[in-house]
Amino acid sequence: MPELSRRRRTLVLVICCMSLLIVSLDNTILNVALPTLQKELHASVAGLQWTIDAYTLVLASLLMLAGSTADRIGRRKVFMTGLVIFTVGSALCSAAPNLESLVAFRILQAVGGSMLNPVAVSIITNTFTERRERARAIGAWGAVVGISLALGPIIGGLLVDTISWRAIFWLNIPIGITALILTWRYVPESRAPKARRPDPVGQLLVIGVLATLTYAIIEAPKAGWTSPEILSFVGFSILSLIALILYEPRRDEPLIDLRFFSSAPFSGATLIAVCSFAALSGFLFLNTLYLQDVRGLSALKAGLYILPMAAMTFVCAPVSGRLVGNRGPRLSLLVAGIAMTASGVLFAVFEAEQHTPLLFTGYVIFGIGFGMVNAPITNTAVSGMPNAQAGVAAAVASTSRQIGQTLGVAVIGAVLAAGVSLSVTGRMASAAEKHNFADASRPAWWIITGCGIAVLLVGMLSSGRWARGTAARTAQRLDPAGAQAAEAGGMSSPPARS
């Protein structure tokens, strides 16, 4: 990629952030619309889960393929294709006549979305080559998640209350078209120096692992955890995972280069991404249903209630990016883990949802934690790796996020569905219904708390001197020049002070 002016680099960053905005905005808006979808489309809790998980599952399954394909045939080309498919999918979602077709069109959306975020991160990585500048750019990228969290519930609530749930998908159309035109005009094409060959067997095994596991978790409350159907899907998922682990190292150019995971910072970032995004998706799923089904709030008021969490995510994301650029990821990860754990404890132990001051306190603290965690995840994933594999490394990080979101909704929804029947949309719940929801959601809040503890512990383990040594050795194995990249541009270690 040719050297770009500062103004052009900033414009490329803005274009890439637009793609993240529509992908993440889509999820936060849809969360607010869940109770309305439940009522209008006669959906069960499992049906609501599938409207979210069909999207995140396909994203998780295809992100690595999209990243490696973009490195091979051109990042700009794949990025523009993704924008077209995502925009068309959004238009179809807005016209879906029933729940089944909505889920199908969400899958089409996800096919396009899989070509956006990991490719955009790869474009940013190759545009911002200086370590601190890259960290700040990725911090700004992470702030967009906060913007989507802030705008999604409010705009979504307003559209649902004043027009229809279908209007939430209309927003993607002008943003997608604008991003497409700007990409064609201003984003230069870039490729990896050495093209990677496709890995169709690895891709099918990834889909087998994720799809069967997600189906088993979502459908288990209805079918029974020990039913032959659920046990068969769990077994197939385990066998697919074993086959993936055995098959990939045998390929010269695997879909997933398992050598990446010998780097403790990279492995830690992957696990932290799964835990933090599982906590986020579970948090939003629980609170959206609670605020509207139990408290009887409108979609707009429910969105306004969640605003403090989103605002803190927006504020803390760029702060975290600067901290990572100047001091390394450790401090950001520790703050994130402590805050997310503390928020979960407020709900699990002190029943914060039943006391408005505690409710907002929990939202603010969770927003701080989630705002701090995004920058170190992305930075650690793409730094210390050869630039030729930036797309694959970024795709692994993005895949981990989507796996977390998928599992968060699947597990939290399954726990909730096992203990409560959500059928009170549109009115204030009775005292018995409130108590029923509080009891049913308690195990879910403990799961979210556990995710926060995992972020804290893994963050401590994967950001110390031992972890930095594993990153340097991994870079050396991947590429002799990678060792220098790990030291000069690595996210796993703080920069030397002058």
C-alpha positions in Angstrom: 0.0 0.0 0.0 1.5 3.4 -0.9 2.2 6.0 1.8 -0.9 8.1 2.3 -1.1 11.6 3.6 -2.4 12.2 7.2 -5.7 13.5 5.9 -6.1 10.5 3.6 -5.3 8.0 6.4 -7.9 9.7 8.6 -10.5 9.4 5.9 -9.7 5.7 5.5 -10.2 5.3 9.2 -13.6 7.0 9.1 -14.7 4.8 6.2 -13.7 1.6 8.1 -15.5 2.9 11.2 -18.6 3.4 9.1 -18.6 -0.4 8.4 -18.2 -1.2 12.1 -21.1 1.2 12.9 -23.6 -0.5 10.7 -22.6 -4.0 11.8 -22.6 -3.3 15.5 -25.5 -0.8 15.4 -27.6 -3.6 13.9 -27.2 -5.8 17.0 -27.9 -3.1 19.5 -30.9 -1.9 17.7 -32.3 -5.4 17.3 -31.9 -6.0 21.0 -34.3 -3.2 21.8 -36.8 -4.6 19.3 -36.8 -8.1 20.7 -40.0 -7.7 22.8 -41.8 -6.2 19.9 -40.6 -9.0 17.6 -41.8 -11.5 20.3 -45.3 -10.0 20.2 -45.7 -9.3 16.5 -44.1 -12.5 15.1 -45.2 -14.7 18.0 -41.7 -15.7 18.8 -40.5 -17.9 21.7 -37.3 -17.1 23.7 -35.5 -19.5 21.4 -36.9 -17.6 18.3 -35.6 -14.4 19.7 -32.2 -16.0 20.3 -32.0 -17.1 16.7 -32.7 -13.6 15.3 -29.4 -12.6 17.0 -27.4 -15.8 16.9 -28.1 -16.7 13.2 -26.3 -13.4 12.5 -23.4 -13.7 14.9 -23.0 -17.5 14.1 -22.5 -16.9 10.4 -20.2 -14.0 11.1 -18.1 -16.1 13.4 -18.0 -18.9 10.9 -16.9 -16.8 7.9 -14.7 -14.1 9.3 -11.4 -16.0 9.0 -12.3 -17.0 5.4 -13.1 -13.3 4.6 -9.8 -12.2 6.2 -7.6 -14.6 4.3 -9.6 -14.1 1.0 -9.1 -10.3 1.4 -5.3 -10.8 1.9 -5.3 -12.9 -1.2 -7.5 -11.1 -3.8 -7.6 -7.6 -2.4 -8.9 -6.0 0.8 -10.7 -3.1 -0.9 -12.5 -5.5 -3.3 -13.7 -7.8 -0.6 -14.7 -4.8 1.6 -16.9 -3.3 -1.1 -18.5 -6.7 -1.8 -19.4 -7.0 1.9 -20.9 -3.5 1.9 -23.2 -4.5 -1.1 -24.3 -7.8 0.4 -24.9 -6.3 3.9 -27.0 -3.4 2.5 -29.1 -5.7 0.4 -29.6 -8.0 3.3 -30.7 -5.1 5.5 -33.3 -4.1 2.9 -34.7 -7.7 2.8 -34.8 -7.9 6.6 -37.0 -4.8 6.7 -39.5 -6.6 4.5 -39.4 -10.0 6.2 -43.0 -11.4 6.5 -42.3 -13.8 9.4 -39.7 -15.0 11.9 -38.3 -17.7 9.6 -37.6 -15.3 6.7 -36.2 -12.7 9.1 -33.6 -15.3 10.4 -32.8 -16.2 6.7 -32.2 -12.6 5.7 -30.1 -12.0 8.9 -27.9 -14.8 7.6 -27.5 -13.0 4.3 -26.6 -9.8 6.3 -24.0 -11.7 8.2 -22.4 -13.0 5.0 -21.8 -9.4 4.0 -20.8 -8.4 7.5 -18.1 -11.1 7.6 -16.4 -9.2 4.9 -16.4 -5.9 6.7 -14.9 -5.8 10.2 -11.8 -8.1 9.9 -11.0 -6.6 6.5 -11.4 -3.1 7.9 -9.0 -3.9 10.7 -6.5 -5.2 8.2 -6.9 -2.0 6.1 -6.3 0.1 9.3 -3.3 -2.1 10.2 -1.7 -1.5 6.8 -2.6 2.2 6.7 -1.3 3.0 10.2 2.1 1.3 10.4 3.6 3.3 13.3 2.8 1.5 16.6 1.4 4.4 18.6 -0.6 5.8 15.7 -2.0 2.4 15.0 -3.0 1.9 18.7 -4.8 5.3 18.6 -6.6 4.4 15.4 -7.8 1.1 16.8 -8.9 3.0 19.9 -11.0 5.3 17.8 -12.3 2.2 16.0 -13.3 0.7 19.4 -15.1 3.9 20.3 -17.5 3.3 17.4 -18.7 0.3 19.4 -19.6 2.8 22.1 -21.3 5.0 19.6 -23.4 2.0 18.4 -24.3 1.1 21.9 -25.3 4.7 22.6 -27.2 5.3 19.5 -28.6 1.9 18.9 -31.0 1.6 21.8 -32.2 5.2 21.5 -32.7 5.3 17.7 -34.0 1.7 17.7 -36.5 2.5 20.5 -37.6 5.7 18.8 -38.1 3.8 15.5 -39.9 0.9 17.1 -42.2 3.1 19.1 -43.0 5.6 16.3 -42.8 3.5 13.0 -42.1 -0.2 13.2 -39.4 -2.7 14.1 -38.8 -2.9 10.3 -37.4 0.7 10.3 -34.4 -0.4 12.3 -33.0 -2.0 9.2 -33.5 1.0 7.0 -30.7 2.9 8.7 -28.1 0.5 7.3 -29.1 1.3 3.7 -27.9 5.0 3.4 -24.8 4.3 5.6 -23.9 1.3 3.5 -24.3 3.1 0.2 -22.3 6.1 1.5 -19.5 3.8 2.7 -19.4 2.0 -0.6 -19.0 5.2 -2.6 -16.3 6.5 -0.3 -14.4 3.2 -0.3 -14.4 3.1 -4.1 -13.1 6.7 -4.2 -10.6 6.9 -1.4 -9.5 3.5 -0.1 -6.4 2.1 -2.0 -6.3 -1.6 -2.8 -3.9 -3.8 -0.8 -3.0 -7.5 -0.7 -0.7 -9.7 1.2 2.7 -10.2 -0.6 2.1 -14.0 -0.7 -1.4 -15.2 -1.5 -2.9 -17.8 0.8 -4.8 -20.8 -0.7 -8.4 -21.5 0.3 -9.0 -24.1 3.0 -12.6 -25.4 2.3 -12.2 -28.4 4.7 -11.1 -26.2 7.6 -14.0 -23.8 6.8 -16.6 -26.6 6.9 -15.1 -27.8 10.2 -15.3 -24.4 11.8 -19.0 -24.1 10.7 -19.6 -27.6 12.1 -18.1 -26.7 15.5 -20.0 -23.4 15.9 -23.4 -24.2 14.3 -24.0 -27.5 16.1 -22.9 -26.2 19.5 -25.1 -23.1 19.2 -28.1 -25.2 18.1 -27.6 -27.5 21.0 -27.5 -24.7 23.6 -30.5 -22.8 22.2 -32.7 -25.8 21.7 -31.7 -27.7 24.9 -34.3 -26.0 27.2 -37.1 -27.3 25.0 -35.7 -30.6 23.9 -33.9 -31.5 27.1 -30.2 -31.5 27.7 -30.0 -35.4 27.7 -32.2 -35.9 24.7 -30.7 -37.8 21.7 -31.1 -34.8 19.5 -29.1 -32.4 21.7 -26.4 -35.1 22.6 -26.0 -35.8 18.9 -25.3 -32.1 18.1 -22.9 -31.7 21.0 -21.1 -34.8 19.9 -20.8 -33.6 16.3 -19.5 -30.3 17.6 -16.8 -32.0 19.7 -15.8 -34.3 16.8 -15.6 -31.3 14.4 -13.3 -29.5 16.9 -11.0 -32.6 17.2 -10.9 -32.9 13.4 -10.1 -29.2 13.0 -7.2 -29.4 15.5 -5.8 -32.5 13.8 -6.3 -31.3 10.2 -5.1 -27.7 10.3 -1.4 -28.3 11.3 -1.1 -30.6 8.3 -1.7 -27.8 5.8 1.0 -25.5 4.6 -1.5 -22.6 4.6 -4.3 -23.4 7.0 -7.5 -21.4 7.6 -6.4 -21.2 11.3 -2.7 -21.2 11.9 -2.6 -22.9 15.2 0.9 -21.5 15.8 -0.7 -18.1 16.5 -1.9 -19.6 19.8 1.6 -20.4 21.1 1.7 -16.7 21.7 0.2 -16.1 25.2 -0.9 -12.5 24.5 -2.6 -13.7 21.3 -4.3 -16.6 23.0 -5.2 -14.4 25.9 -6.7 -11.8 23.6 -8.8 -14.5 22.0 -10.2 -15.9 25.3 -10.8 -12.3 26.6 -12.7 -11.5 23.4 -14.9 -14.5 23.9 -15.6 -13.8 27.6 -16.1 -10.0 27.3 -18.5 -10.2 24.3 -20.4 -13.1 25.8 -20.9 -10.9 28.9 -22.0 -7.9 26.7 -24.5 -9.9 24.6 -25.9 -11.6 27.7 -26.1 -8.3 29.5 -28.0 -6.6 26.7 -30.3 -9.6 26.2 -31.2 -9.8 29.9 -31.7 -6.1 30.4 -33.7 -5.5 27.2 -36.2 -8.2 28.2 -36.3 -7.1 31.8 -36.9 -3.4 31.1 -39.7 -4.0 28.6 -41.3 -7.3 29.7 -40.9 -6.8 33.5 -40.8 -3.1 34.1 -43.2 -2.4 31.2 -41.1 0.3 29.6 -41.4 1.3 26.0 -38.6 0.5 23.6 -37.4 4.1 23.6 -37.4 4.4 27.4 -35.6 1.0 27.7 -33.0 2.4 25.3 -32.6 5.5 27.4 -32.1 3.4 30.5 -29.2 1.6 28.8 -27.6 4.9 27.7 -25.3 5.3 30.8 -23.6 2.0 29.9 -23.2 3.0 26.3 -21.9 6.4 27.2 -19.1 5.0 29.4 -18.1 2.6 26.6 -17.9 5.5 24.2 -15.8 7.6 26.7 -13.5 4.7 27.8 -12.7 3.1 24.4 -10.3 5.9 23.1 -8.8 6.3 26.6 -8.0 2.6 26.5 -6.5 3.0 23.0 -4.1 5.7 24.3 -3.2 3.6 27.3 -2.4 0.6 25.2 -0.3 2.7 22.8 1.7 4.3 25.7 1.8 1.6 28.4 0.8 -1.7 26.8 -2.5 -3.6 27.4 -2.1 -4.7 31.0 -3.7 -1.7 32.8 -6.7 -1.6 30.4 -7.3 -5.3 30.9 -7.1 -5.1 34.7 -9.6 -2.2 34.8 -11.9 -4.0 32.4 -11.9 -7.2 34.4 -12.5 -5.5 37.7 -15.3 -3.4 36.4 -17.1 -6.2 34.6 -16.9 -8.4 37.6 -18.1 -5.7 39.9 -21.1 -5.0 37.7 -22.0 -8.7 37.6 -21.8 -8.9 41.4 -24.2 -6.0 41.8 -26.9 -7.9 39.8 -26.1 -11.4 41.0 -25.8 -10.6 44.8 -27.5 -7.3 45.4 -30.3 -7.7 42.8 -29.5 -4.3 41.2 -32.3 -4.7 38.6 -34.9 -4.2 41.4 -33.3 -1.0 42.7 -33.0 1.9 40.1 -29.9 3.6 41.7 -28.1 0.2 41.8 -29.4 -0.6 38.3 -27.8 2.6 36.8 -24.6 2.0 38.9 -24.3 -1.5 37.4 -24.8 0.0 33.9 -22.1 2.6 34.3 -19.5 0.2 35.8 -20.2 -2.4 33.0 -19.8 0.3 30.4 -16.4 1.3 31.8 -15.3 -2.3 31.7 -16.4 -3.0 28.2 -15.0 0.3 27.0 -11.6 -0.6 28.3 -11.4 -4.1 26.9 -11.8 -3.6 23.1 -8.6 -1.9 22.2 -6.2 -4.4 23.8 -8.0 -7.3 22.2 -7.6 -5.9 18.6 -4.1 -4.5 19.2 -2.7 -7.7 20.6 -4.3 -9.8 17.8 -2.7 -7.8 14.9 0.6 -6.7 16.4 3.6 -8.9 16.6 2.3 -10.9 13.6 3.8 -10.5 10.1 1.8 -7.8 8.1 1.2 -10.4 5.4 -1.1 -12.2 7.9 -2.7 -9.2 9.3 -6.1 -10.1 7.8 -6.1 -13.6 9.3 -4.9 -12.4 12.7 -7.6 -9.6 12.7 -10.2 -12.2 11.6 -9.3 -14.5 14.5 -9.9 -11.6 16.9 -13.2 -10.6 15.2 -14.2 -14.3 15.2 -13.6 -14.6 18.9 -15.9 -11.6 19.5 -18.7 -13.1 17.4 -18.2 -16.5 19.1 -18.6 -14.7 22.4 -21.7 -12.9 21.3 -23.2 -16.1 20.0 -22.5 -18.1 23.1 -23.6 -15.2 25.4 -27.1 -15.0 23.9 -27.3 -18.8 23.6 -26.3 -19.6 27.1 -27.9 -16.7 28.9 -31.1 -17.2 26.8 -31.1 -20.9 27.6 -30.7 -20.3 31.3 -33.5 -17.7 31.3 -35.8 -19.8 29.2 -35.4 -22.7 31.6 -36.7 -20.7 34.5 -39.2 -18.1 33.2 -41.9 -17.6 30.6 -41.7 -14.2 29.0 -45.3 -13.3 28.0 -45.9 -10.0 29.6 -44.8 -7.6 26.8 -46.7 -4.3 26.8 -47.7 -4.1 30.5 -46.1 -3.9 33.9 -45.4 -7.3 35.3 -47.0 -8.4 38.5 -45.0 -8.8 41.7 -44.9 -12.6 41.2 -43.7 -12.2 37.6 -40.9 -9.8 38.7 -39.8 -12.3 41.4 -39.9 -15.1 38.9 -37.7 -13.2 36.4 -35.3 -12.2 39.2 -34.9 -15.8 40.4 -34.5 -17.1 36.8 -31.9 -14.5 35.9 -29.7 -15.0 38.9 -27.7 -17.9 37.4 -27.3 -15.8 34.3 -25.8 -12.9 36.2 -23.3 -15.3 37.9 -22.2 -16.4 34.4 -21.6 -12.8 33.4 -19.7 -12.3 36.7 -17.6 -15.3 35.8 -16.8 -13.8 32.4 -15.5 -10.6 34.2 -13.3 -12.7 36.5 -11.9 -14.6 33.4 -11.1 -11.2 31.7 -9.2 -10.1 34.9 -7.2 -13.3 35.4 -6.4 -14.0 31.7 -5.4 -10.3 31.3 -3.0 -10.6 34.2 -1.5 -13.8 32.9 -1.2 -12.8 29.2 0.4 -9.4 29.7 3.5 -10.1 31.8 7.2 -10.8 30.9 6.6 -14.5 30.3 3.8 -13.7 27.9 5.9 -11.3 26.0 8.6 -13.9 25.6 6.1 -16.4 24.1 5.0 -13.7 21.6 8.6 -13.0 20.5 9.2 -16.8 20.0 5.9 -17.2 18.0 6.8 -14.3 15.7 10.2 -15.9 15.1 8.6 -19.2 14.1 6.0 -17.5 11.9 8.6 -15.3 10.1 12.1 -14.5 11.0 11.3 -10.8 10.5 8.3 -11.3 12.8 10.5 -11.2 15.9 11.5 -7.7 15.1 7.8 -6.8 14.5 6.9 -8.2 17.9 9.4 -6.0 19.5 9.0 -2.9 17.4 5.2 -2.9 16.9 4.0 -5.4 19.5 1.0 -4.7 21.6 2.0 -7.2 24.2 4.7 -5.0 25.7 4.7 -1.4 26.7 6.9 0.9 24.6 10.3 1.9 25.8 10.3 5.3 27.4 12.7 8.0 26.2 
